[in-house]
Amino acid sequence: MQRVTIWPLRALVLIYRYTLSPLLGPRCRFYPSCSHYAEQALASHGWRGVWLAAKRVLRCHPWNAGGVDPVPPRTVATRAPAPKG
């Protein structure tokens, strides 16, 4: 179900990439570009990907050196066993 709710956001990223981005030219200081990062983060992390993409876009400015910044791998949250007794 989460994939269905994330799809509109992924569609917005794709629309930006294929319409506005070519007009603005290459400006991203990171690899992968911010739009590719956002698409990957949304695909692999769902709603947490929104937060990851927002943090990435906020770091993409002229005073940041940029560099290689891949989407972090998805981790499985483990719960501690319930105490017995």
C-alpha positions as CSV (number, residue, x, y, z in Angstrom):
1,M,0.0,0.0,0.0
2,Q,2.9,2.4,0.8
3,R,4.2,2.1,-2.8
4,V,0.8,3.3,-4.1
5,T,0.8,6.4,-1.8
6,I,4.4,7.2,-2.8
7,W,3.9,7.0,-6.5
8,P,2.5,10.6,-6.9
9,L,5.7,11.9,-5.3
10,R,7.9,9.8,-7.5
11,A,5.9,11.1,-10.5
12,L,6.6,14.7,-9.4
13,V,10.3,14.0,-9.3
14,L,10.2,12.5,-12.8
15,I,8.2,15.5,-14.2
16,Y,10.8,17.8,-12.7
17,R,13.6,15.8,-14.2
18,Y,12.2,15.7,-17.7
19,T,10.7,19.2,-17.9
20,L,12.4,21.8,-15.6
21,S,15.8,20.2,-15.1
22,P,16.8,20.3,-18.8
23,L,15.9,24.0,-18.9
24,L,18.0,24.8,-15.8
25,G,21.0,22.7,-16.8
26,P,23.2,20.6,-14.6
27,R,23.4,22.3,-11.2
28,C,23.6,19.4,-8.7
29,R,26.8,19.1,-6.8
30,F,26.2,15.5,-5.9
31,Y,26.3,12.1,-7.5
32,P,23.7,10.8,-8.0
33,S,21.8,14.0,-8.8
34,C,19.2,15.2,-6.3
35,S,16.3,14.1,-8.5
36,H,17.8,10.6,-9.0
37,Y,18.5,10.5,-5.2
38,A,14.9,11.5,-4.4
39,E,13.6,8.8,-6.8
40,Q,15.8,6.1,-5.3
41,A,15.0,7.2,-1.7
42,L,11.3,7.2,-2.3
43,A,11.5,3.8,-4.0
44,S,13.5,2.1,-1.3
45,H,12.5,4.0,1.9
46,G,8.9,5.1,1.2
47,W,7.8,8.0,3.4
48,R,11.2,8.1,5.1
49,G,12.6,8.8,1.6
50,V,10.7,12.1,1.6
51,W,12.8,13.2,4.6
52,L,16.0,11.9,3.1
53,A,15.4,13.7,-0.2
54,A,14.5,17.0,1.6
55,K,17.7,16.8,3.6
56,R,19.7,16.2,0.4
57,V,18.1,19.1,-1.4
58,L,18.9,21.4,1.5
59,R,22.5,20.4,1.4
60,C,22.8,21.1,-2.4
61,H,24.0,24.7,-2.4
62,P,27.0,26.7,-3.6
63,W,28.8,26.5,-0.2
64,N,28.7,22.7,-0.1
65,A,31.5,20.8,-2.0
66,G,29.1,18.0,-2.9
67,G,30.5,14.6,-3.9
68,V,29.3,11.1,-4.0
69,D,26.3,10.6,-1.7
70,P,24.3,7.4,-2.3
71,V,21.0,6.6,-0.7
72,P,21.6,4.8,2.5
73,P,20.6,1.1,2.5
74,R,17.3,0.2,4.0
75,T,17.7,-1.3,7.4
76,V,15.3,-3.7,9.1
77,A,14.2,-2.4,12.5
78,T,14.5,-5.1,15.1
79,R,12.5,-5.1,18.2
80,A,14.0,-6.2,21.5
81,P,12.3,-9.3,22.9
82,A,9.6,-8.7,25.5
83,P,10.8,-9.2,29.0
84,K,9.6,-12.5,30.5
85,G,8.0,-12.6,33.9
